[in-house]
């Protein structure tokens, strides 16, 4: 019964009857009964139900690895036999950074919906690789390299972080030239879910710790942007995606010449089981390519205003073996 094997494969990743039930649109008790019937037919225990989160037995671990290629091949066979070039339909649970969701995401999804009108989206913000693996979302736009071999990462561009202030702030308080000057300034500190707090800045091969003096900490990058635009302080690590128009139109200026937080490669991430679902695979590839073009476009817009370091390219066609 492939339906039972599909549920088992999902539980093997999520370690939760509830998460799997939500993903398949059934009750957790239905998932549990299906796997119990599968275990009875095999004469083997696959899941240790007494542990939280659920744990696989040694036989369960072995069969989880072996069943996934079979399920993937079955999905591809069904797609080839019944879908062809037919419309792609269904829901996609997508997670992106909170600030990106607010200011940048909707026009991109509208473009995709023009191509595939049968797709619906459920937007979440700030989820991590572990949430993709546990199936709390289908696809996530994440910052940084993901080392988990059960996940597929599609390169989508890089995040460039810039120290910025408003021209009015610099006029009133002076231009900080080196990190040690920051002790005399108000500094906005990002403490949200997307990345770690900036503790040091780099200029070429030189690293300098940030001597924080007066700070305003926030988990909301858009609140920090508003603080900078209102001349309240300096952001050490404003993502270029959130400030390129401000730089181009003169509402912000770079500070700390040559110093910055290192760039970070960014990826569209999904699980290997999600990759075998056509709508998730098609969207993920489209989204990664579209984001690359989007990121390159605003880098080109500010290239004459802010010197940009060469791109560190990581990742290519995913390994789905």
BAMAR-468037 format. One record per residue (C-alpha): x, y, z; residue in three letters. Coordinates in nm, 3 decimals. Example, Ala and Ser with C-alpha at 12.3 -4.5 7.8 and 13.67 -1.06 7.14 Angstrom:
residues 2
rec x=1.230; y=-0.450; z=0.780; residuo=ala
rec x=1.367; y=-0.106; z=0.714; residuo=ser
This chain:
residues 321
rec x=0.000; y=0.000; z=0.000; residuo=unk
rec x=0.189; y=0.305; z=-0.124; residuo=unk
rec x=-0.041; y=0.538; z=0.069; residuo=unk
rec x=0.082; y=0.390; z=0.396; residuo=unk
rec x=0.442; y=0.410; z=0.280; residuo=unk
rec x=0.394; y=0.778; z=0.191; residuo=unk
rec x=0.266; y=0.845; z=0.542; residuo=unk
rec x=0.555; y=0.651; z=0.692; residuo=unk
rec x=0.808; y=0.843; z=0.483; residuo=unk
rec x=0.656; y=1.171; z=0.601; residuo=unk
rec x=0.662; y=1.064; z=0.967; residuo=unk
rec x=1.024; y=0.955; z=0.925; residuo=unk
rec x=1.109; y=1.315; z=0.837; residuo=unk
rec x=0.875; y=1.506; z=1.067; residuo=unk
rec x=0.882; y=1.263; z=1.365; residuo=unk
rec x=0.523; y=1.368; z=1.430; residuo=unk
rec x=0.182; y=1.215; z=1.351; residuo=unk
rec x=0.027; y=1.562; z=1.385; residuo=unk
rec x=0.261; y=1.731; z=1.135; residuo=unk
rec x=0.216; y=1.447; z=0.885; residuo=unk
rec x=-0.161; y=1.452; z=0.931; residuo=unk
rec x=-0.166; y=1.825; z=0.864; residuo=unk
rec x=0.047; y=1.782; z=0.551; residuo=unk
rec x=-0.181; y=1.508; z=0.413; residuo=unk
rec x=-0.510; y=1.656; z=0.534; residuo=unk
rec x=-0.599; y=1.368; z=0.769; residuo=unk
rec x=-0.626; y=1.320; z=1.145; residuo=unk
rec x=-0.313; y=1.213; z=1.340; residuo=unk
rec x=-0.501; y=0.900; z=1.449; residuo=unk
rec x=-0.546; y=0.805; z=1.082; residuo=unk
rec x=-0.170; y=0.833; z=1.031; residuo=unk
rec x=-0.101; y=0.621; z=1.338; residuo=unk
rec x=-0.346; y=0.349; z=1.233; residuo=unk
rec x=-0.204; y=0.335; z=0.879; residuo=unk
rec x=0.149; y=0.289; z=1.008; residuo=unk
rec x=0.034; y=0.029; z=1.262; residuo=unk
rec x=-0.126; y=-0.167; z=0.977; residuo=unk
rec x=0.197; y=-0.135; z=0.779; residuo=unk
rec x=0.397; y=-0.263; z=1.075; residuo=unk
rec x=0.156; y=-0.558; z=1.115; residuo=unk
rec x=0.188; y=-0.651; z=0.748; residuo=unk
rec x=0.568; y=-0.647; z=0.776; residuo=unk
rec x=0.586; y=-0.810; z=1.116; residuo=unk
rec x=0.829; y=-0.536; z=1.218; residuo=unk
rec x=0.816; y=-0.232; z=1.444; residuo=unk
rec x=0.909; y=0.080; z=1.246; residuo=unk
rec x=0.843; y=0.352; z=1.505; residuo=unk
rec x=0.908; y=0.374; z=1.879; residuo=unk
rec x=0.589; y=0.542; z=1.991; residuo=unk
rec x=0.695; y=0.593; z=2.352; residuo=unk
rec x=0.948; y=0.866; z=2.263; residuo=unk
rec x=0.881; y=1.234; z=2.193; residuo=unk
rec x=0.956; y=1.329; z=1.926; residuo=unk
rec x=0.885; y=0.994; z=1.766; residuo=unk
rec x=1.191; y=0.783; z=1.693; residuo=unk
rec x=1.246; y=0.523; z=1.423; residuo=unk
rec x=1.361; y=0.174; z=1.505; residuo=unk
rec x=1.670; y=0.040; z=1.331; residuo=unk
rec x=1.442; y=-0.135; z=1.079; residuo=unk
rec x=1.242; y=0.186; z=1.039; residuo=unk
rec x=1.558; y=0.385; z=0.962; residuo=unk
rec x=1.662; y=0.130; z=0.700; residuo=unk
rec x=1.322; y=0.118; z=0.530; residuo=unk
rec x=1.285; y=0.498; z=0.537; residuo=unk
rec x=1.604; y=0.526; z=0.333; residuo=unk
rec x=1.499; y=0.254; z=0.092; residuo=unk
rec x=1.139; y=0.359; z=0.032; residuo=unk
rec x=1.207; y=0.721; z=-0.068; residuo=unk
rec x=1.358; y=0.641; z=-0.412; residuo=unk
rec x=1.063; y=0.410; z=-0.479; residuo=unk
rec x=0.810; y=0.679; z=-0.386; residuo=unk
rec x=0.996; y=0.933; z=-0.598; residuo=unk
rec x=0.994; y=0.699; z=-0.897; residuo=unk
rec x=0.622; y=0.635; z=-0.847; residuo=unk
rec x=0.547; y=1.008; z=-0.839; residuo=unk
rec x=0.744; y=1.064; z=-1.158; residuo=unk
rec x=0.564; y=0.775; z=-1.328; residuo=unk
rec x=0.222; y=0.911; z=-1.233; residuo=unk
rec x=0.318; y=1.260; z=-1.348; residuo=unk
rec x=0.442; y=1.130; z=-1.683; residuo=unk
rec x=0.132; y=0.917; z=-1.735; residuo=unk
rec x=-0.137; y=1.160; z=-1.625; residuo=unk
rec x=-0.011; y=1.515; z=-1.615; residuo=unk
rec x=0.228; y=1.584; z=-1.900; residuo=unk
rec x=0.197; y=1.955; z=-1.954; residuo=unk
rec x=-0.131; y=1.984; z=-1.763; residuo=unk
rec x=-0.182; y=2.269; z=-1.519; residuo=unk
rec x=0.000; y=2.248; z=-1.188; residuo=unk
rec x=-0.237; y=2.295; z=-0.894; residuo=unk
rec x=-0.231; y=2.288; z=-0.515; residuo=unk
rec x=-0.108; y=2.478; z=-0.212; residuo=unk
rec x=0.253; y=2.574; z=-0.135; residuo=unk
rec x=0.354; y=2.663; z=0.219; residuo=unk
rec x=0.634; y=2.916; z=0.173; residuo=unk
rec x=0.855; y=3.076; z=0.438; residuo=unk
rec x=1.065; y=3.388; z=0.378; residuo=unk
rec x=1.226; y=3.653; z=0.595; residuo=unk
rec x=0.967; y=3.880; z=0.761; residuo=unk
rec x=1.092; y=4.202; z=0.600; residuo=unk
rec x=1.106; y=4.040; z=0.258; residuo=unk
rec x=0.750; y=3.912; z=0.297; residuo=unk
rec x=0.627; y=4.262; z=0.376; residuo=unk
rec x=0.805; y=4.461; z=0.104; residuo=unk
rec x=0.916; y=4.230; z=-0.177; residuo=unk
rec x=0.735; y=3.899; z=-0.198; residuo=unk
rec x=0.388; y=3.968; z=-0.337; residuo=unk
rec x=0.489; y=4.099; z=-0.682; residuo=unk
rec x=0.706; y=3.789; z=-0.732; residuo=unk
rec x=0.424; y=3.551; z=-0.638; residuo=unk
rec x=0.192; y=3.740; z=-0.872; residuo=unk
rec x=0.435; y=3.667; z=-1.157; residuo=unk
rec x=0.432; y=3.297; z=-1.075; residuo=unk
rec x=0.052; y=3.295; z=-1.044; residuo=unk
rec x=0.025; y=3.442; z=-1.393; residuo=unk
rec x=0.208; y=3.133; z=-1.521; residuo=unk
rec x=0.045; y=2.879; z=-1.288; residuo=unk
rec x=-0.295; y=3.016; z=-1.179; residuo=unk
rec x=-0.388; y=2.693; z=-1.003; residuo=unk
rec x=-0.129; y=2.741; z=-0.728; residuo=unk
rec x=-0.225; y=2.885; z=-0.389; residuo=unk
rec x=0.025; y=3.007; z=-0.129; residuo=unk
rec x=0.032; y=2.998; z=0.249; residuo=unk
rec x=0.296; y=3.247; z=0.364; residuo=unk
rec x=0.498; y=3.197; z=0.681; residuo=unk
rec x=0.793; y=3.401; z=0.805; residuo=unk
rec x=1.121; y=3.331; z=0.975; residuo=unk
rec x=1.120; y=2.951; z=0.967; residuo=unk
rec x=1.448; y=2.760; z=0.966; residuo=unk
rec x=1.596; y=2.453; z=0.800; residuo=unk
rec x=1.469; y=2.232; z=1.082; residuo=unk
rec x=1.116; y=2.351; z=1.005; residuo=unk
rec x=1.156; y=2.250; z=0.641; residuo=unk
rec x=1.281; y=1.909; z=0.748; residuo=unk
rec x=0.990; y=1.862; z=0.991; residuo=unk
rec x=0.744; y=1.968; z=0.717; residuo=unk
rec x=0.616; y=2.280; z=0.888; residuo=unk
rec x=0.660; y=2.441; z=0.548; residuo=unk
rec x=0.721; y=2.310; z=0.197; residuo=unk
rec x=0.974; y=2.564; z=0.072; residuo=unk
rec x=1.185; y=2.823; z=0.256; residuo=unk
rec x=1.411; y=3.106; z=0.144; residuo=unk
rec x=1.706; y=3.080; z=0.383; residuo=unk
rec x=2.033; y=3.262; z=0.438; residuo=unk
rec x=2.354; y=3.063; z=0.467; residuo=unk
rec x=2.466; y=2.717; z=0.359; residuo=unk
rec x=2.251; y=2.430; z=0.484; residuo=unk
rec x=2.457; y=2.119; z=0.559; residuo=unk
rec x=2.171; y=1.873; z=0.614; residuo=unk
rec x=2.194; y=1.604; z=0.341; residuo=unk
rec x=1.817; y=1.547; z=0.354; residuo=unk
rec x=1.756; y=1.899; z=0.219; residuo=unk
rec x=1.793; y=2.036; z=-0.132; residuo=unk
rec x=1.934; y=2.390; z=-0.166; residuo=unk
rec x=1.898; y=2.599; z=-0.481; residuo=unk
rec x=2.120; y=2.905; z=-0.497; residuo=unk
rec x=1.910; y=3.223; z=-0.513; residuo=unk
rec x=2.168; y=3.501; z=-0.480; residuo=unk
rec x=2.362; y=3.662; z=-0.200; residuo=unk
rec x=2.275; y=3.889; z=0.088; residuo=unk
rec x=2.498; y=4.195; z=0.109; residuo=unk
rec x=2.500; y=4.378; z=0.443; residuo=unk
rec x=2.588; y=4.746; z=0.456; residuo=unk
rec x=2.654; y=4.991; z=0.741; residuo=unk
rec x=2.426; y=5.288; z=0.667; residuo=unk
rec x=2.285; y=5.606; z=0.818; residuo=unk
rec x=2.082; y=5.899; z=0.693; residuo=unk
rec x=2.268; y=6.204; z=0.559; residuo=unk
rec x=2.105; y=6.412; z=0.835; residuo=unk
rec x=2.238; y=6.178; z=1.105; residuo=unk
rec x=2.590; y=6.197; z=0.964; residuo=unk
rec x=2.567; y=6.576; z=0.945; residuo=unk
rec x=2.465; y=6.600; z=1.311; residuo=unk
rec x=2.689; y=6.331; z=1.460; residuo=unk
rec x=2.978; y=6.289; z=1.217; residuo=unk
rec x=3.085; y=6.007; z=0.988; residuo=unk
rec x=3.217; y=5.697; z=1.166; residuo=unk
rec x=3.527; y=5.584; z=0.980; residuo=unk
rec x=3.631; y=5.280; z=1.184; residuo=unk
rec x=3.449; y=5.032; z=1.412; residuo=unk
rec x=3.599; y=5.191; z=1.725; residuo=unk
rec x=3.408; y=5.512; z=1.640; residuo=unk
rec x=3.077; y=5.330; z=1.698; residuo=unk
rec x=3.104; y=5.362; z=2.075; residuo=unk
rec x=3.006; y=5.728; z=2.028; residuo=unk
rec x=2.700; y=5.655; z=1.815; residuo=unk
rec x=2.354; y=5.504; z=1.851; residuo=unk
rec x=2.357; y=5.169; z=1.674; residuo=unk
rec x=2.057; y=4.963; z=1.569; residuo=unk
rec x=2.111; y=4.592; z=1.635; residuo=unk
rec x=1.920; y=4.326; z=1.445; residuo=unk
rec x=1.826; y=4.031; z=1.670; residuo=unk
rec x=1.566; y=3.856; z=1.451; residuo=unk
rec x=1.536; y=3.495; z=1.330; residuo=unk
rec x=1.709; y=3.530; z=0.993; residuo=unk
rec x=2.073; y=3.555; z=1.106; residuo=unk
rec x=2.296; y=3.599; z=1.409; residuo=unk
rec x=2.378; y=3.932; z=1.572; residuo=unk
rec x=2.670; y=4.117; z=1.414; residuo=unk
rec x=2.964; y=4.104; z=1.655; residuo=unk
rec x=3.247; y=4.207; z=1.424; residuo=unk
rec x=3.308; y=4.382; z=1.092; residuo=unk
rec x=3.559; y=4.305; z=0.819; residuo=unk
rec x=3.766; y=4.519; z=0.584; residuo=unk
rec x=3.951; y=4.290; z=0.346; residuo=unk
rec x=4.135; y=4.044; z=0.570; residuo=unk
rec x=4.107; y=4.266; z=0.880; residuo=unk
rec x=3.847; y=4.188; z=1.143; residuo=unk
rec x=3.744; y=4.429; z=1.419; residuo=unk
rec x=3.499; y=4.372; z=1.704; residuo=unk
rec x=3.202; y=4.607; z=1.731; residuo=unk
rec x=3.236; y=4.821; z=2.048; residuo=unk
rec x=2.867; y=4.875; z=2.106; residuo=unk
rec x=2.777; y=5.182; z=2.308; residuo=unk
rec x=2.416; y=5.298; z=2.297; residuo=unk
rec x=2.206; y=5.044; z=2.110; residuo=unk
rec x=1.848; y=4.987; z=2.001; residuo=unk
rec x=1.783; y=4.616; z=1.944; residuo=unk
rec x=1.498; y=4.490; z=1.726; residuo=unk
rec x=1.385; y=4.165; z=1.567; residuo=unk
rec x=1.223; y=4.368; z=1.287; residuo=unk
rec x=1.455; y=4.484; z=1.009; residuo=unk
rec x=1.189; y=4.722; z=0.880; residuo=unk
rec x=1.169; y=4.894; z=1.219; residuo=unk
rec x=1.546; y=4.942; z=1.200; residuo=unk
rec x=1.510; y=5.084; z=0.851; residuo=unk
rec x=1.254; y=5.334; z=0.978; residuo=unk
rec x=1.486; y=5.432; z=1.262; residuo=unk
rec x=1.767; y=5.501; z=1.016; residuo=unk
rec x=1.539; y=5.700; z=0.784; residuo=unk
rec x=1.425; y=5.904; z=1.084; residuo=unk
rec x=1.788; y=5.996; z=1.166; residuo=unk
rec x=1.795; y=5.800; z=1.494; residuo=unk
rec x=2.113; y=5.601; z=1.447; residuo=unk
rec x=2.329; y=5.368; z=1.238; residuo=unk
rec x=2.249; y=5.023; z=1.106; residuo=unk
rec x=2.563; y=4.809; z=1.084; residuo=unk
rec x=2.414; y=4.538; z=0.866; residuo=unk
rec x=2.120; y=4.662; z=0.663; residuo=unk
rec x=2.048; y=4.407; z=0.387; residuo=unk
rec x=2.091; y=4.565; z=0.046; residuo=unk
rec x=1.755; y=4.420; z=-0.057; residuo=unk
rec x=1.594; y=4.651; z=0.201; residuo=unk
rec x=1.787; y=4.970; z=0.133; residuo=unk
rec x=1.893; y=4.990; z=-0.231; residuo=unk
rec x=1.624; y=5.244; z=-0.323; residuo=unk
rec x=1.716; y=5.453; z=-0.017; residuo=unk
rec x=2.081; y=5.457; z=-0.125; residuo=unk
rec x=1.996; y=5.538; z=-0.485; residuo=unk
rec x=1.763; y=5.824; z=-0.389; residuo=unk
rec x=1.992; y=5.966; z=-0.119; residuo=unk
rec x=1.782; y=5.884; z=0.187; residuo=unk
rec x=2.068; y=5.670; z=0.320; residuo=unk
rec x=2.445; y=5.686; z=0.278; residuo=unk
rec x=2.714; y=5.425; z=0.342; residuo=unk
rec x=2.922; y=5.474; z=0.659; residuo=unk
rec x=3.235; y=5.300; z=0.789; residuo=unk
rec x=3.406; y=5.302; z=0.446; residuo=unk
rec x=3.519; y=4.953; z=0.347; residuo=unk
rec x=3.393; y=4.787; z=0.667; residuo=unk
rec x=3.099; y=4.547; z=0.659; residuo=unk
rec x=2.953; y=4.220; z=0.771; residuo=unk
rec x=3.057; y=3.947; z=0.521; residuo=unk
rec x=2.812; y=3.860; z=0.245; residuo=unk
rec x=2.609; y=3.541; z=0.284; residuo=unk
rec x=2.495; y=3.300; z=0.011; residuo=unk
rec x=2.119; y=3.247; z=0.005; residuo=unk
rec x=1.913; y=2.946; z=-0.099; residuo=unk
rec x=1.566; y=2.818; z=-0.171; residuo=unk
rec x=1.543; y=2.506; z=0.044; residuo=unk
rec x=1.308; y=2.207; z=0.040; residuo=unk
rec x=1.324; y=1.844; z=0.148; residuo=unk
rec x=1.406; y=1.563; z=-0.092; residuo=unk
rec x=1.053; y=1.427; z=-0.055; residuo=unk
rec x=0.909; y=1.769; z=-0.144; residuo=unk
rec x=1.140; y=1.786; z=-0.447; residuo=unk
rec x=0.958; y=1.484; z=-0.592; residuo=unk
rec x=0.627; y=1.677; z=-0.583; residuo=unk
rec x=0.598; y=1.853; z=-0.916; residuo=unk
rec x=0.441; y=2.181; z=-0.803; residuo=unk
rec x=0.706; y=2.225; z=-0.529; residuo=unk
rec x=0.991; y=2.140; z=-0.764; residuo=unk
rec x=0.865; y=2.370; z=-1.039; residuo=unk
rec x=0.807; y=2.660; z=-0.799; residuo=unk
rec x=1.140; y=2.618; z=-0.619; residuo=unk
rec x=1.340; y=2.624; z=-0.941; residuo=unk
rec x=1.144; y=2.923; z=-1.072; residuo=unk
rec x=1.172; y=3.110; z=-0.740; residuo=unk
rec x=1.548; y=3.055; z=-0.711; residuo=unk
rec x=1.610; y=3.176; z=-1.066; residuo=unk
rec x=1.375; y=3.473; z=-1.029; residuo=unk
rec x=1.541; y=3.578; z=-0.703; residuo=unk
rec x=1.884; y=3.561; z=-0.866; residuo=unk
rec x=1.767; y=3.805; z=-1.132; residuo=unk
rec x=1.603; y=4.028; z=-0.871; residuo=unk
rec x=1.913; y=4.041; z=-0.651; residuo=unk
rec x=2.141; y=4.112; z=-0.946; residuo=unk
rec x=1.912; y=4.393; z=-1.062; residuo=unk
rec x=1.939; y=4.600; z=-0.746; residuo=unk
rec x=2.310; y=4.528; z=-0.711; residuo=unk
rec x=2.352; y=4.685; z=-1.054; residuo=unk
rec x=2.142; y=4.985; z=-0.945; residuo=unk
rec x=2.382; y=5.075; z=-0.661; residuo=unk
rec x=2.712; y=4.960; z=-0.814; residuo=unk
rec x=2.822; y=5.322; z=-0.864; residuo=unk
rec x=2.725; y=5.419; z=-0.508; residuo=unk
rec x=2.857; y=5.128; z=-0.302; residuo=unk
rec x=3.161; y=4.917; z=-0.399; residuo=unk
rec x=3.042; y=4.556; z=-0.412; residuo=unk
rec x=3.269; y=4.261; z=-0.346; residuo=unk
rec x=3.279; y=3.966; z=-0.590; residuo=unk
rec x=3.000; y=3.715; z=-0.549; residuo=unk
rec x=3.074; y=3.390; z=-0.368; residuo=unk
rec x=2.873; y=3.136; z=-0.565; residuo=unk
rec x=2.783; y=2.814; z=-0.387; residuo=unk
rec x=2.546; y=2.545; z=-0.504; residuo=unk
rec x=2.416; y=2.423; z=-0.836; residuo=unk
rec x=2.186; y=2.149; z=-0.958; residuo=unk
rec x=2.073; y=1.959; z=-0.650; residuo=unk
rec x=2.178; y=1.604; z=-0.565; residuo=unk
rec x=1.855; y=1.411; z=-0.514; residuo=unk
rec x=2.011; y=1.067; z=-0.481; residuo=unk
